[in-house]
Amino acid sequence: TDYGITRIGNYAFRECPNLIAVDISRDGLAEIGNSAFYGCEQLKNVAVSSDLTTIGASAFGGTGLTGMMIPYSVTTIGEYAFAGMKMTDVVLPDSVREICAGAFADCESLKNIVFNDSLERIAGNDPYWSKSGAFKNCKSLESVSLPASLRFIYKCAFEDCEKLTSIIVHPDNTKYDSRDNCNAVIQTADNNLIIGCGGTVIPESVTEIEEGAFIRCHNLTHITVPEGVTKIGKQAIRECKGLKSAAILGPVKELCQTFYMCSALESVTLGAGIKKMDDSVFGECPSLKCINVPAKKSKYYMSRIPASQHGLIVEQEPAKK
């Protein structure tokens, strides 16, 4: 008998401990609701309808699935839809236009993601210290190639991806670029670097670094911010546990919690014109041994950092004429 099922409702099979396989491949099924199979830890196999268009929020989150064939009819992958799954590879069909916040978060075994040529949005929700990055904490992910069709990507899409060293934006993308093989995502119109990774080398043409651009980028060991950068967003390089040295060379207007909780940071070099620094720029940096500043700029920087860090300031030799 054909019951004409078009939707699996919200929470329909949530946390069913003995569910190991599901066949919902019949024609006409268009939607899998929010948390429909969430927490089914023994679920290993799913066959879905070729008419499926929407995979709801947390639909398969926390299941035992190692993979699933996403039908060519799906247009949206909901928030946390596959979060915490044990998958190693994801291939998005050409029908997918949007990946919502946290869709593949905590997929720690995910090594390869193939984005389609029609993808327009990789979404996320602030605050960025939540698990809203679409690929947050995908610890095995090493490289990503973003398509020409992409028009929006959330700034912390790849937060906590501790092996990520390569980010390539398709050269035909008119919104973003990865110029000079920099391994970053840059907004082309305003030269704003919005996403970095462990392999990023900031180009000289960049003028701004987005808030949280390198947050929890644990495989970043050194960073040089070139002279052309005049703005660094709040917490831009926060909690980079592998970062040992950094240089900010230009006249940045303000630093706010920039290196907060970079526990391995040993040395920082600052340029001449940083105008304002909050007390937590170097907060919780127990390994910090020296803050190098230009000649005759010791007092300038002493007035901008806490007294407890004054002893770390090392004035560099004047440039020889």
C-alpha positions in Angstrom: 0.0 0.0 0.0 1.3 3.5 -0.8 0.7 5.7 2.2 2.0 8.8 0.4 4.6 9.6 3.1 6.3 12.9 2.2 8.0 13.8 5.5 9.7 12.2 8.4 8.7 14.4 11.4 10.8 16.1 13.9 12.3 13.8 16.6 10.5 10.8 14.9 13.3 8.3 15.8 15.4 10.4 18.1 17.8 8.3 20.3 16.4 4.9 19.3 19.2 2.7 20.8 18.6 -0.4 18.7 18.0 1.2 15.3 20.8 0.0 12.9 19.4 0.6 9.4 16.7 2.7 7.7 15.2 2.5 4.2 13.3 5.6 3.4 14.0 5.5 -0.3 10.4 5.4 -1.5 9.4 8.0 -4.0 7.7 11.2 -2.7 9.7 11.6 0.6 10.8 15.3 0.4 11.9 16.2 3.9 13.6 14.6 6.9 12.7 16.7 10.0 14.8 18.2 12.7 16.5 15.6 14.9 14.6 12.8 13.2 17.4 10.3 13.8 19.5 12.3 16.3 21.5 10.2 18.7 20.8 6.8 17.1 24.3 5.6 17.9 23.9 2.2 16.3 22.5 3.5 13.0 25.0 2.4 10.3 23.0 2.4 7.0 20.5 4.8 5.5 18.9 4.7 2.1 17.0 7.9 1.2 14.5 8.9 -1.4 15.7 10.5 -4.7 12.9 13.1 -4.1 14.5 14.4 -0.9 15.0 18.2 -0.9 15.6 19.1 2.8 17.6 17.5 5.5 16.6 19.1 8.8 18.6 20.4 11.7 20.5 17.6 13.6 18.7 15.0 11.5 21.5 12.5 11.7 23.6 14.2 14.4 25.4 11.8 16.7 24.6 8.7 14.7 26.9 5.8 13.8 26.8 6.6 10.1 30.2 6.6 8.3 28.7 8.0 5.2 25.5 8.7 3.2 24.7 9.2 -0.4 23.1 12.7 -0.5 20.5 12.7 -3.3 20.8 15.1 -6.2 17.4 16.6 -5.2 18.7 18.1 -1.8 19.0 21.9 -1.8 19.7 22.6 1.8 21.6 20.8 4.5 20.2 21.9 7.9 22.0 23.0 11.0 24.1 20.2 12.6 22.4 17.8 10.2 25.5 15.5 10.2 27.3 16.8 13.3 29.4 14.2 15.1 29.2 11.5 12.4 32.1 9.2 11.7 32.2 9.9 7.9 35.6 10.3 6.1 34.4 11.7 2.8 31.6 14.1 1.7 30.5 14.7 -1.9 27.9 17.4 -2.3 25.6 17.0 -5.3 25.0 20.0 -7.7 21.6 20.6 -6.2 22.9 21.8 -2.8 22.8 25.6 -2.5 23.3 26.0 1.2 25.2 24.4 4.1 23.8 25.6 7.4 25.5 26.3 10.7 27.3 23.3 12.2 26.2 20.9 9.5 29.3 18.8 9.7 30.7 20.0 13.0 32.7 17.5 15.1 33.1 15.0 12.2 36.6 14.3 13.4 37.3 11.6 10.8 36.3 13.8 7.8 39.3 14.0 5.5 37.8 15.1 2.1 34.9 17.4 1.2 34.0 18.0 -2.4 32.0 21.2 -2.8 29.7 21.4 -5.8 29.7 24.1 -8.5 26.3 25.5 -7.4 27.0 26.1 -3.7 26.1 29.6 -2.6 26.2 29.7 1.2 28.2 28.1 4.0 26.4 29.6 6.9 27.1 30.1 10.7 25.7 31.8 13.7 27.4 34.2 16.1 28.8 34.1 18.8 31.7 32.4 16.9 32.8 30.5 20.1 29.7 28.4 19.7 29.8 25.2 17.5 28.2 27.0 14.6 31.0 26.7 12.1 29.8 24.3 9.4 33.0 22.3 9.6 34.1 23.2 13.1 36.4 20.6 14.8 36.9 18.5 11.7 40.2 17.4 13.0 41.3 15.3 10.0 40.5 17.9 7.3 43.7 19.0 5.6 42.5 21.0 2.5 39.5 22.6 1.0 38.7 24.0 -2.4 35.8 26.5 -2.5 33.8 27.0 -5.7 33.3 30.0 -8.0 29.6 30.0 -7.1 30.1 30.7 -3.4 28.7 34.1 -2.3 28.8 33.8 1.5 31.0 31.9 3.9 30.9 32.2 7.7 34.2 33.5 9.1 34.6 30.5 11.5 33.5 27.8 9.1 36.7 25.8 9.7 37.4 26.7 13.3 39.4 24.0 15.2 40.3 22.2 12.0 43.8 21.5 13.4 45.3 19.9 10.3 43.9 22.4 7.7 46.8 23.9 5.8 45.4 24.5 2.3 42.5 26.8 1.3 41.9 27.4 -2.4 39.2 29.7 -3.8 38.3 29.0 -7.4 39.8 31.8 -9.6 36.5 32.6 -11.2 34.9 33.5 -7.9 34.1 37.2 -7.9 33.4 37.6 -4.2 36.4 35.8 -2.6 39.9 34.9 -3.6 43.0 33.2 -2.3 45.5 35.4 -4.1 49.2 34.6 -4.2 48.6 31.1 -3.0 48.0 32.5 0.5 45.9 29.6 1.8 43.2 31.9 3.1 39.8 33.4 2.1 40.0 37.1 1.2 37.0 39.4 0.4 38.1 40.7 -3.0 36.3 44.1 -2.8 37.9 45.3 0.4 41.0 43.1 0.8 39.7 41.7 4.1 41.1 38.3 5.1 38.2 36.5 6.7 39.5 32.9 7.1 43.0 31.7 7.7 44.6 28.3 8.5 47.9 26.8 9.5 49.4 27.3 6.0 48.3 30.9 5.6 50.8 33.6 4.4 49.1 37.0 4.6 49.6 38.8 1.3 51.0 42.4 1.2 47.7 43.6 -0.4 45.5 42.7 2.6 44.4 45.7 4.6 42.2 44.1 7.2 42.0 40.8 9.2 38.5 39.8 10.2 37.4 39.2 13.8 38.2 35.6 14.7 39.9 34.9 11.4 42.5 32.6 12.9 40.7 31.7 16.2 41.8 28.3 17.5 44.0 27.6 14.5 46.2 25.2 16.5 48.6 24.3 13.7 49.6 27.9 13.1 53.2 28.3 14.3 54.1 31.7 13.0 52.2 34.7 11.6 53.4 37.9 10.1 50.9 40.7 9.6 52.3 43.0 6.8 52.6 46.7 7.0 49.5 47.3 4.8 47.1 46.0 7.4 45.5 48.8 9.4 42.7 46.8 11.2 42.7 43.6 13.1 39.4 42.4 14.4 38.8 41.3 18.0 40.3 37.9 19.0 41.7 37.4 15.5 44.4 35.1 16.5 43.0 33.8 19.9 43.8 30.4 21.3 46.2 29.3 18.7 47.9 26.7 20.9 50.8 26.0 18.5 51.7 29.7 17.8 55.2 30.5 18.9 56.1 33.8 17.2 54.2 36.7 15.6 54.9 40.0 14.0 52.5 42.9 13.5 54.4 45.4 11.3 51.9 48.1 10.3 50.0 51.0 12.0 47.1 48.9 13.3 44.5 51.1 15.0 43.6 48.7 17.8 44.4 45.3 19.2 41.8 43.5 21.4 42.4 40.0 22.8 44.5 39.4 19.7 46.7 36.7 21.2 44.6 35.7 24.2 45.3 32.2 25.4 48.1 31.5 22.8 49.8 29.3 25.4 53.0 28.6 23.4 53.6 32.1 22.2 57.2 33.1 23.0 57.9 36.3 21.1 56.0 39.1 19.4 57.3 41.9 17.2 55.3 45.1 17.0 55.6 48.0 14.5 55.8 51.7 15.4 52.2 52.8 15.2 49.8 50.6 17.1 47.4 53.1 18.6 45.4 51.2 21.2 45.8 47.8 23.0 43.5 46.3 25.6 44.9 44.6 28.7 44.2 41.1 27.4 46.1 41.3 24.1 48.7 38.9 25.6 46.4 37.6 28.3 47.0 33.9 29.4 50.2 33.7 27.3 52.5 32.0 29.9 55.3 31.3 27.5 55.8 34.9 26.4 59.4 35.9 26.8 59.8 39.1 24.8 57.8 41.9 23.1 60.1 43.5 20.5 59.4 47.1 19.7 61.1 49.7 17.5 63.9 51.9 18.8 62.8 54.6 21.2 59.3 53.1 21.5 59.5 51.4 24.9 57.6 54.1 26.8 55.0 54.3 24.0 54.2 50.6 24.5 54.5 50.6 28.2 51.6 53.0 28.2 49.6 50.5 26.3 50.2 47.1 28.0 49.8 46.0 31.7 52.6 46.8 34.0 53.2 43.1 34.6 54.4 42.8 31.0 56.7 45.9 30.9 59.7 43.7 31.7 59.1 41.7 28.4 59.7 44.8 26.2 62.9 44.6 24.2 63.8 47.8 22.2 65.3 47.0 18.8 68.4 48.6 17.5 67.9 51.7 15.3 68.0 51.1 11.6 71.4 51.9 10.2 71.4 54.8 7.8 
